[in-house]
Amino acid sequence: MEINAKTRLLVVIGDPVAHSLSPAMHNAAFRALGLDAVYVALHVTADALPTVLAMQRTTGGAGNVTVPHKEAVEGSVTRKTDVCARVGACNTFWTEDGALVGDNTDVFGVSQALERIGAGQRQERWLVIGTGGSARAAAVAAADHGATLFVRSRDSERARRFATWANEVGVATRVANGPVEVDVAINTTPLGLAGHDPLPVDFNHIPGAQKALDLVYAPGETRWVHSLRQRGITAADGREMLVQQGAAAFARFFPDTAAPTEVMRPAVNRALRA
């Protein structure tokens, strides 16, 4: 595709952001549909975030948000969807009448990824590892599925605040300081992006777990996913969640065009050399 003055620019902003496969996924979709658009990754620090959002607002921009900016962007958009407000984190934005509008498609992405591995049934016990924007999306998904929730964090005060918030949004939540019986474990931390990272949680701390979802994705899948499978736990990395939230975001960017998930999923897998 030849980029010209009419080409629509979409972005993903984060820090770090070089690992993001959103550009590969969305650009494959644009090519397949013949859309005059291009999607790029922007490394944006916390200090630069207000300036970048102002630029997006002024230029009619749109795109996605990744760590660590989801909560900050939710507080910066002019309007937001109900789910974005409920989560308190924004991963998708676009411009309407000169104003930034925020949404959260991570909730949909988590739910769809869990469904793909046979999780997400009523009355399950979920463990969420982490307390950031993706953890918030998982908590809202837990509330929607009638699950009970445990949260684990290296920062006990953050875990306590997260549990208080999660209870307020409708999911019975407790802090997990040690081993806890759960059905589903979800890693929402960045642990696994680097090969030398420790595992998100000790296997002895999730007795009874049958399903697990790692929101991190990596070539050949993450070490946590492989280790879980060796113990008979059905596990998946974050690529399906990426595709599903990306398809939902695509529908916000191009409301009259169906997202080609049959193109987006292979693009992600090719990028990961799965």
N, C-alpha and C positions, 0 to 999 in steps of 0.2 A: 504494500500500500504506500502511495506517495503522500507524505504529509504536506499540507498546504495551509493557507491562512484560514480556511474554513474547517479544518480538522478539529474535532472536539477533544479536549484534553481532560482526562480523568486521572486521579492520583490515589496512592495509598501513602499515608503519612505515619511515621513511627520513628522510634529510636531504641534499638536498631531496626532497620527495615530491609537491609540487603538480602536477607534470607527469604523475604516474602515471595510467594509464587502467584500472588494476585495479578501482577502484570502478565505473566505467561498465560494464565487462565483467561483473563478478560480479552487480551489481544487475540488469542485464538478464536474467541467467540466473535469479536469484531470482524476478523478476516472471513470467518465462515458465513456471516450474515451480510458481508459487504458494507459494513457501517464505516463512515468516515470519522473514525475516532481512534485515539491512542491512549494507552494506560501506562503510567510510569510510577516508580517508587520515589518518594521524596524523604530524605533523611532530615527530620525536623526535631530540634532540641526543644526542651520545655520553654526556654527563654524565647525561642523564635516562633513558638506556636501561635501567639496572638497575631503576629504579623502575617503568618502564612494563612490563617483563617480569614483575616481581613482581605487578603489578596483573593482568596477563593470567592468570598462574598462579592467583591468588586467585579471580578471577571466572570461571574456566573458559573463557578466551578462546581465539581462534584467528585465524590470518591469515597474512600474508606479510611478507617483509622485503626491502627494497631497499637501494641504496647509502646509506651506507657500512657498514652494520651486519651484513652476512651472516656474516662471520667471527666477530664478537663474539657473535652469537646462537648460533652453533654451539657456542661454548665455554660457553654459559650454560644450555642446555637440560638437563633431567635425563636424558632418553633420546633417542636419535637412530637413524635408519635407517642401514643400512650405507653407502648412497650418500652420505648427509649426512656421515658420518664420513670417508669416502674423499675427498670434495671438500674437507672442512674449512670448509664454508660452509653456512649454513642460509637458505633463502628461504621456507620454509613451516613453520608450527608450529600445534599444537593442544594441548589439555589432556586428559590421561587420569588419572583417580584423583588429581587434585590436582597432577599433575606435567606440565611442559611437554615435549612430544615434538617433535623437529625432523626435517625431511626436506629434500631438495634436489630440486626438480622442474625446475631449470634444465637439468640434463643431458639429460633427456627433451626439453625444449623446444628446446634447441640442435640435438639430433639430428633432430628432426622438421622444424625450419625448414630445415636443410641439405638434408634429403631432398627437400623441396618445390622446391628450386632445382636438384636433380640432383646435389648433392654428397653426401659421406659414404660414398664408395666405399672399398674396402680399398686400403691402400698409398698413399693420398694424402699430400701434404705440406701441412700447415696452418701458417699464421701467425696467432698470437693477439696482438692489440695490447692491452696492459694486463696487470695482474697481480692484480686484485681477485677478489672472489667469483665473478663471472661468468666471468672468465678461468679460474678453477679448474674450473668446470663444463665449459667448453669443452675443457680439457685432459683431463678424465676421459672426455668424449665421444670425444676423439681416441684415447685408449687403447682404448676399446671398439670403435672402428672400425679399429684397426690402422694408424692414421696415424702419421707422424712429425711433430714439432712444432717450430716456431720461435717464440720470444717476443720481443716488442719493447716497451720501456718507456723513458720519459724518464729514469727512475732506474735506472742500470746495476746498482746493488747489489740493488734489488728484482727486476730481471730475472734476475740470477744466482741469487738465493734461489728464485725461482719455478721456474727450470729444474732446480735440484737437487730440489725437491719433486716436480715433474712426472715426472722420471726415476724417483723412488721409487714413484710410483703406477702406473708401467707404460707410460709413453709416452716414447720416445726424444726428448729435447728439447735444443735449443741456443739460445743467445741470438743474436738477429739484430741486429748493429750497423750493417749496411749493406744493400745490395740482396741479396735472397735469392730463388732460384727456388722458387715455391710453386704449388700447384694451387688452394688455398682461402685467403682472407684473412677474418679475423673481428675486427671491432672490438668490444671489450668495455669501452671507456672511455666516459665521458659526452660526449666530443667530438661535437658535432652537436646537442646539446640547444638550444644558442643558435646563431642563424643566422650569427653572426660567428666561430664557432669555426674553428680551422684544421682541415684534413682530418686524419684519424687517421694516415695514412701517405702518403708521396709515391708516386705511381704508378710512378716509376722504380725504387722499392725492392721492387716485387713483380712482377718480370718473369715471364711465363708464367702468371700467375693467370687462371683461367677462371671462378671462382665467388667470390662475396663475400657475407658476412652482416654487417650492421650491427645490433648489438643495440639501438642507439638508434632510437626511432621519433619521427616528427614529422609535422605536417600536410604532405601532398604528398610525403612521404618526405624523407630527409636529402640534403644536398648531396653527400655522399660517394657515396650510391647513384646519384644522377643522373650524377655525374662518371664513375663506373665504367661505367655503361651506355653512355655516349658513347664509351668505349674498347672496346666490344664484350664487356665482362665481365658475365655474368649476376649480378645483385645484388638483394638484398632488404633492407628495413629490419627492425626488431625486432618488428613487429606479430604475425607468425605465431608467433614464439618466445613472445611474451606470451600468445597464445591457448593454445598447447600446454602451457606450464608452468602456466597458469591452470586448464586442464581437469584436469591431473594433481593440482593442489592442491585443486580442487573435490572430487575423489574422496576426498581425505583428510578434508575438512570434512564431507562428506555421503556416507559410504561405501556407502549403499544406493541412491544416486541417480546416474544417468549424467549427466555434464556435457553441457549442450546447446551443443556447439561451433557448431552451425548458428545459434545465437542470439548467442553470445559474439563470434564473428568479425565479423559485421555491426555489432555495438555498438562494437567498437574502430574499425572503418572509419568509422562515423558520427562518432565523437568526433574522429577525425583529419580529417574532411571529405574523405576520399580520393576 
